[in-house]
Amino acid sequence: MAKINNIQGFDKVIRNLNSEIAKIEGRSTKGLIEAGIFIRRETETTPPLTPLDTGNLRSSWATSTFRTPEGPSHLIGYTANYAAYVHEMVGGEGGAINWSRPGSGAKWFQAALGRNRKKILSIIQASASIKK
């Protein structure tokens, strides 16, 4: 997955979302995976969309599920080595960017997570098991 420490504002979005997810008792791997699938779909259907040039970035979507002492975890993101760079292309020196895919643009991943925070939590909660 791309390092997020160079992406402005992304660390705050992730930190807040992870904090809220950690509060869900009995969260399940199933719920985390379903939330990941939902976000993937959002990056492809609701602008800003994942940019497309050759298709490598979009096809580099990856997930990884694992257990921690706090419970199940699920990583989602892109493995293309330039994913973070493209994510942060908000204009810069040359002015406006001519995105080749209509509706695509910078910060598409951060936007999908931010606008869907409540939906993500709802998906995870719906599959949570009750701790006894």
PyMOL commands that set and color helices and strands:
alter all, ss='L'
color gray80, all
select helices_A, chain A and resi 10-22+29-45+56-59+83-87+108-115+117-126
alter helices_A, ss='H'
color red, helices_A
select strands_A, chain A and resi 61-68+71-78
alter strands_A, ss='S'
color yellow, strands_A
deselect
rebuild
show_as cartoon
